[in-house]
Amino acid sequence: MPQLTAVPLSWYLILSAILFALGIAGFVFRRNVITVFMSIELMLNAVNLSFVAFSHQLRQVDGQIYTFFVMVVAAAEAAVGLAIILTVFKNRQTLTIDEVSSLKN
Amino acid sequence: MDLIFFLLFASIAVGCGISLVVQKHPIASALSLIGVMGSLAVLYLLLGAEFIAAVQLIVYAGAIMVLFVFVIMLLNAAEEAPSRKTNWPSRLLGVPLLAVFVALLAYLFDKMSPSLGTVTFGAFTTGGKQIGRSLFNNYLLPFEVTSVLVLIAILGAIVLARKEID
């Protein structure tokens, strides 16, 4: 056990791994397309935590810049993805990904 | 004190993450995701990333999640119907394998722990000043490319949401 004022960096990385695994589980097991999309956001957040943790360890600001770019791309992705979900719902009246399988086979 | 804050907000983040995966209703999942993002913002503050913590709350928990909640409301998304063909072998194998994956990563990080060092609050603090200086010197081209990307994303979202695709 280290002294009470310092948290090992590895704990942040373990937390990041747990959140990423939860994102994978949501992405694979859920059937609602909006929830699947939110699981992707959870995975992006987990990676951001690793970036910021390493930025702290290396005493460099670059990791936080990458986090900033990930956030901007996530915002763009959310806008386009939700527009696609809206269009799919308009045409098919469903949010279940099992029933949106025109491209399968 | 650092340790207490870390453990508190890490457990909130993991709890909200589990809640995101197991909740049946999309709006409950969205609220859980907001919980994860809020606790991650506190962890960013503990890591000394003040600007990123603010952006996390404003952009993620603010803008992106409002978009999600708005779409859930607009589409009147109900509880997830049970899947017609649940693939039980994949579920029975998948969850333990995911747990093994996380356990292996945790073991690896724990072994690497002495060389990774520790995080002390206040040891390295960055505000908007350093971020801005780095962003507009070393990362000017990526920044401009990102602005073009966002513009294209806005146009794409408008076109997709307007057009009728058969």
Interface residues (C-beta under 8 A of the other chain):
Chain A: P2 L4 T5 A6 V7 P8 L9 S10 W11 Y12 L13 I14 L15 A17 I18 L19 A21 L22 G23 I24 A25 G26 V28 F29 R30 R31 N32 I34 T35 F37 M38 S39 E41 L42 N45 N48 L49 V52 A53 S55 H56 Q57 R59 V61 D62 Q64 I65 T67 F68 F69 M71 V72 V73 A74 A75 A76 E77 A78 A79 V80 L82 A83 I84 I85 L86 T87 F89 K90 N91 L95 T96 D98
Chain B: M1 D2 L3 F6 A10 A13 V14 G17 I18 L20 V21 P26 S29 A30 L33 V36 M37 L40 L43 Y44 L46 L47 G48 A49 F51 I52 V55 Q56 V59 Y60 A63 I64 L67 F68 V71 I72 L74 L75 A77 E80 A81 S83 R84 K85 S90 R91 G94 V95 L98 A99 F101 V102 L105 A106 F109 D110 M112 S113 L116 G117 T118 V119 T120 F121 A123 F124 T126 Q130 I131 S134 L135 N138 Y139 P142 T146 L149 V150 I152 A153 I154 G156 A157 I158 L160 A161 K163 E164 I165 D166
